[in-house]
Amino acid sequence: MHLSTLLLVSGLANAAPEPPPDARGAIAVYCANRCAELDASFAPQNRLPARARAPVLSVERWGSDFDLPTAEQIASLSNGDLSGLSEARDVALLSWAAPADQSQIAATRAMRAALSMGEWFEDLDSGLLLDESTLRDQLERVQGNHPDVTALIALDGAEIADGQFRLVTRGMAKLGLPDLIMDELNEDEINGAALVLNTTAQMLFERGYSTIGRLDGGAIRADAVRTLACGVTGDLVLKDAEPQPNDPLGPLATVSFSGTIQACVPSPEAPITLAAPPPEQSPPPVATPPSGAALEAAKSAAMSQLQGPIRQRFAAGLSPDEMLWVKAPFDGPQGRTEWMWVEVQQWRSDGLIIGPLTSTPRLSTDLKRGDVVAVDSSTVFDYLWKREDGTRAGNTTQALLDAPQ
């Protein structure tokens, strides 16, 4: 089946929409009893900055002072089993912010933090209500090298006139992007418009924000999105939108799409082309690692595992209960090297590992715990892998480093 469609929006303003200054989101955590304390490894802050220069997470305790979702909201917005939500006794609010190019790292950390604290969750940006299983599924979709960011947004539709409909995304602020709108749609155009909006959201995340360009669903890197969108091709223009009552807060962009939507057979996976991180995020030159025959043998064995089966496991997608860290070198004063743990959030095809620093620096005064850093995997000294069942593997060099000389 081949469907040619021309979706144009009348009354567009001339100005191009500006994206938000950063990415940010919030999750309400509902707990049957008292919400668990957030682990210190998440490095929570008291409040978010006006503009985030690095991923930041904050937590507020609301107790029973936070309004629970109504029965109507639970019935219409629930995803999973929320049968006990109406009797929740404690509420915590997780808020996070990050530069747009680090939105995936910040969002996945916030979701992990939420899962560690309670039983039910409300995405305050998309409006969705989730149980633990559904949030874990959502986390699986957005982690790894090929995140499906459509898992972070929702589409809201409404009839604006007789036979005319309007679709709005909710949750694009979590990606540091404007929410998207298509209106003046006929009923038979709604499904095609929804596909265009999801494809546009994914493309803007993968390629960076642009107000005009070519939309090609077959070039999307995320498998789940490309499978549905590979028949979407056409010209795309984003322009400022006039907000309507109940629209998401923040920048809004009207989407004008002229092209085709057709059934398709998914194409082979598109190659990954990730932008290099900003220079200030890259670690300084690496000093010579600790030496010793036994230590070098342990390092060699660890790197064989890390670069082989463990990297393959990461590329396939870790489960929500798995985590992976690497021990990497950072320059300290007077030529000294400080070895610190970095949580692996991205592992690029060029060998660069990107993620937050989970050690507290003692020598490197220009870094702090929680800073997102980039390290060359060839300089890594060891790894630590927390498996799905809670057992751990790696960190074999630590015993040698701790042994008396």
C-alpha positions in Angstrom: 0.0 0.0 0.0 1.3 3.4 -0.9 -0.2 6.5 0.6 0.8 9.9 -0.7 0.0 12.7 1.7 0.5 16.4 1.9 0.1 17.8 5.4 0.3 21.6 5.5 -0.6 23.8 8.3 -2.2 27.2 7.7 -1.5 30.4 9.6 2.1 29.6 10.4 4.2 32.3 12.0 7.5 33.1 10.2 9.8 32.8 13.2 11.5 29.5 13.8 11.0 28.0 17.3 13.9 28.1 19.7 14.5 24.9 21.7 14.6 25.0 25.5 17.9 26.0 27.1 18.4 22.5 28.4 16.7 19.1 28.8 14.7 18.6 32.0 12.0 16.4 33.4 10.3 15.2 36.6 8.9 11.9 37.9 6.5 11.6 40.9 7.3 8.4 42.8 4.3 7.0 44.7 5.0 4.5 47.5 2.8 2.1 49.4 4.6 3.0 52.6 7.6 5.3 53.0 9.6 5.8 49.8 13.1 4.4 50.0 16.1 6.7 50.4 17.9 7.5 47.2 21.3 5.9 47.0 24.2 8.3 47.3 25.7 7.0 44.0 23.0 9.1 42.2 24.6 12.3 43.8 21.3 14.1 44.3 21.4 17.9 44.7 19.1 20.2 46.7 17.8 21.9 43.6 18.3 22.2 39.9 20.2 25.1 38.3 18.5 27.6 36.1 20.5 26.1 33.2 22.2 22.8 33.5 25.9 22.4 32.4 26.0 18.8 33.4 23.4 16.2 34.4 21.8 17.1 37.8 19.2 15.1 39.8 17.3 16.5 42.8 14.8 14.8 45.1 12.0 16.3 47.2 10.0 14.5 49.9 6.3 15.4 49.8 4.9 12.8 52.2 1.1 12.8 51.9 1.0 16.5 50.8 1.2 15.6 47.1 -2.1 15.2 45.3 -2.6 11.7 44.1 -3.9 11.1 40.6 -7.7 10.9 40.4 -9.6 7.7 39.6 -10.4 9.2 36.2 -6.7 9.9 35.5 -5.7 6.4 36.6 -8.3 4.9 34.4 -7.4 6.9 31.3 -3.6 7.4 31.7 -2.4 4.1 33.4 0.1 1.8 31.9 0.3 -1.4 33.8 -1.1 -2.4 37.2 -1.8 0.7 39.3 -4.5 -0.9 41.5 -2.7 0.3 44.7 -1.8 3.8 43.6 -4.9 5.4 45.1 -3.7 4.3 48.6 -0.1 5.4 48.3 1.1 6.9 51.6 4.3 8.7 50.6 5.4 10.6 47.5 8.8 11.7 46.3 9.5 14.1 43.4 12.5 13.4 41.2 13.6 16.3 39.0 16.5 16.4 36.6 18.2 18.6 34.1 21.1 18.3 31.6 22.5 19.8 28.5 20.4 18.5 25.5 23.2 16.3 24.2 23.3 14.5 27.6 19.5 14.1 27.9 19.6 10.3 27.5 22.1 9.9 30.3 20.1 12.1 32.6 16.8 10.5 31.8 17.9 7.0 32.3 19.6 7.8 35.6 16.4 9.5 36.8 14.4 6.4 35.8 16.8 4.1 37.6 16.6 6.4 40.7 12.8 6.3 40.6 12.7 2.5 40.3 14.9 2.3 43.4 12.5 4.3 45.5 8.9 3.3 44.9 6.2 1.2 43.3 4.2 3.6 41.0 5.3 6.5 38.9 3.9 9.5 37.1 5.8 11.1 34.3 4.9 14.8 34.9 5.9 15.8 31.4 4.1 13.2 29.3 1.3 12.7 31.9 1.6 8.9 31.8 1.1 6.7 34.9 3.4 3.7 35.1 3.8 0.6 37.2 7.3 -0.8 37.9 7.3 -3.3 35.1 6.2 -0.6 32.5 8.9 1.9 33.7 11.5 -0.9 33.4 10.3 -1.6 29.8 10.5 2.1 29.1 14.1 2.3 30.5 15.2 -0.6 28.3 13.9 1.2 25.2 15.9 4.4 26.0 19.2 3.1 27.1 22.2 1.9 25.0 23.6 3.2 21.7 20.3 3.1 19.9 17.7 4.7 22.3 14.1 4.8 21.2 13.2 8.3 22.6 9.6 8.0 21.5 9.3 5.9 24.7 9.7 9.2 26.6 6.9 11.1 24.9 3.1 10.7 24.5 0.8 11.9 21.8 -2.3 13.8 22.8 -5.2 14.2 20.3 -8.3 16.3 20.3 -11.0 17.4 17.9 -10.8 21.1 17.3 -13.7 21.5 14.9 -16.1 19.3 13.0 -14.0 16.6 11.4 -10.7 18.5 12.2 -8.2 17.1 14.7 -5.0 18.3 16.4 -2.1 16.2 17.7 0.4 17.4 20.3 3.5 15.6 21.7 4.1 15.7 25.5 7.5 15.2 27.0 9.9 16.6 24.3 11.3 18.9 27.0 13.1 15.8 28.4 15.2 15.8 25.2 15.8 19.5 25.2 13.5 19.9 22.2 10.2 21.8 21.6 7.0 19.8 21.7 5.5 19.2 18.3 2.0 20.0 16.9 0.1 19.0 13.8 -3.4 20.4 13.4 -6.2 20.8 10.8 -6.0 17.0 10.3 -8.8 15.0 8.8 -9.7 11.8 10.7 -8.1 9.6 8.1 -4.8 11.5 8.4 -4.4 11.0 12.2 -2.4 7.7 12.1 -0.1 9.1 9.4 0.4 12.3 11.4 1.2 10.4 14.5 3.9 8.4 12.6 5.3 11.7 11.3 5.5 13.2 14.8 7.2 10.2 16.3 9.7 10.0 13.4 10.4 13.7 13.7 11.0 13.5 17.4 13.5 10.6 16.9 15.2 12.4 14.0 15.7 15.6 16.0 17.2 13.7 18.9 19.6 11.7 16.7 20.7 14.5 14.3 20.3 17.6 16.4 17.7 20.3 16.3 16.9 21.8 13.0 13.8 23.7 11.8 13.9 22.5 8.2 15.2 19.4 6.5 14.5 16.1 5.0 12.6 13.5 7.0 13.7 9.9 6.1 12.4 7.2 8.4 14.7 4.6 6.8 17.7 6.5 8.2 16.6 6.4 11.8 19.1 4.5 14.0 16.7 3.1 16.6 15.4 -0.2 15.4 11.9 0.0 16.9 11.2 3.4 15.4 12.8 2.7 12.0 10.7 -0.5 11.7 7.5 1.6 11.7 8.9 4.7 10.1 11.0 3.4 7.2 8.3 4.4 4.7 8.1 8.0 5.8 10.0 10.4 3.5 9.5 14.0 2.7 10.3 17.6 3.5 9.9 19.0 7.0 9.5 22.5 8.3 9.1 23.5 11.9 7.7 26.9 12.9 6.5 28.6 16.0 3.1 27.5 17.3 0.5 29.5 19.0 -0.1 27.7 22.4 -3.6 26.5 23.1 -5.2 25.8 26.6 -3.7 22.6 28.1 -0.7 22.6 25.7 2.6 21.5 27.3 4.6 24.3 28.8 7.7 25.5 27.0 8.5 25.9 23.3 6.0 24.6 20.8 6.7 23.9 17.1 4.1 23.3 14.3 5.2 20.6 12.0 4.6 21.0 8.2 5.3 17.8 6.3 5.1 17.3 2.6 5.9 13.8 1.4 4.9 10.1 1.4 3.9 7.6 4.0 3.9 4.0 2.8 4.1 0.5 4.1 7.7 -0.7 4.1 10.1 -3.5 4.7 12.7 -2.4 7.3 16.1 -1.6 5.9 19.3 -2.8 7.4 20.4 -1.0 10.5 21.7 2.5 9.7 25.3 3.3 10.6 26.0 5.2 13.8 27.4 8.6 13.5 27.6 10.2 16.9 28.8 13.7 17.4 32.0 14.1 19.5 31.4 15.3 23.0 32.3 18.9 23.8 36.1 19.4 24.3 35.6 20.3 28.0 34.0 16.9 28.7 37.0 15.0 27.3 39.5 13.8 29.9 43.1 15.2 29.9 46.0 13.2 28.5 46.5 9.8 30.2 49.5 9.1 32.3 51.3 5.8 32.6 49.1 3.2 34.5 50.4 1.3 37.5 52.9 -1.5 36.6 53.9 -4.9 37.8 53.7 -8.3 36.0 50.8 -9.6 38.0 48.9 -6.4 37.7 49.5 -6.2 33.9 48.3 -9.8 33.6 45.1 -9.0 35.5 44.5 -5.9 33.4 45.0 -7.8 30.2 42.5 -10.5 31.3 40.0 -7.8 32.4 40.3 -6.0 29.1 39.8 -9.2 27.1 36.5 -9.7 28.9 35.5 -6.0 28.6 36.2 -5.6 24.9 34.7 -9.0 24.0 31.6 -10.5 25.7 30.8 -7.6 28.0 30.9 -5.0 25.2 28.7 -7.3 23.1 26.3 -7.5 26.1 26.2 -3.7 26.4 25.6 -3.3 22.7 22.6 -5.7 22.9 21.2 -3.5 25.7 21.6 -4.0 29.5 18.5 -4.8 31.5 17.3 -2.1 33.9 18.9 -4.0 36.8 22.3 -4.2 35.1 25.0 -1.6 35.4 28.6 -1.3 34.0 31.5 0.8 35.2 35.0 1.2 33.9 38.1 2.4 35.8 39.8 5.2 33.8 42.8 7.4 34.4 42.6 11.2 35.0 45.4 13.6 35.4 46.1 15.0 38.8 48.6 17.7 39.9 52.3 17.2 39.5 51.8 14.5 36.8 50.0 12.1 39.2 47.3 9.8 37.8 44.0 9.3 39.5 42.0 6.2 38.6 38.2 6.7 39.0 35.1 4.8 38.1 32.8 5.9 35.2 29.4 4.5 34.6 29.1 3.4 31.0 26.1 5.1 29.4 27.3 5.2 25.8 30.0 3.2 24.1 30.6 4.6 20.7 31.9 2.8 17.6 35.2 4.8 17.8 35.8 3.3 21.3 34.9 6.4 23.3 33.0 5.7 26.5 30.7 8.4 27.9 29.0 8.5 31.3 28.9 10.1 34.7 31.9 10.0 37.1 30.8 7.8 40.1 34.0 8.3 42.2 34.7 11.3 44.3 37.9 12.9 42.9 40.7 13.5 45.4 43.4 14.9 43.1 41.5 16.1 40.1 40.1 19.4 41.4 38.5 20.4 38.1 36.1 17.3 38.3 33.4 16.3 40.7 31.3 13.2 41.2 28.4 13.1 38.8 30.2 15.0 36.0 29.8 13.4 32.6 33.1 12.5 31.1 34.4 10.8 28.0 37.2 8.3 28.2 39.0 6.3 25.5 38.3 2.6 26.1 41.9 1.7 25.2 43.1 3.5 28.4 40.7 1.7 30.7 42.3 -0.3 33.5 39.5 -2.5 34.8 35.7 -2.9 34.8 32.9 -3.7 37.2 29.7 -5.3 35.9 26.6 -5.6 38.1 24.5 -8.4 36.6 20.8 -8.7 36.5 20.7 -11.0 39.5 22.7 -8.6 41.6 26.1 -10.5 41.4 29.1 -8.7 40.3 32.1 -9.4 38.0 35.3 -7.6 37.4 37.5 -5.3 39.5 40.1 -8.0 39.7 43.0 -5.5 39.8 41.9 -3.9 43.1 43.1 -6.8 45.2 46.5 -6.5 43.6 46.6 -2.8 44.1 45.6 -3.2 47.8 48.1 -6.0 48.4 51.2 -5.0 50.5 54.2 -4.4 48.4 
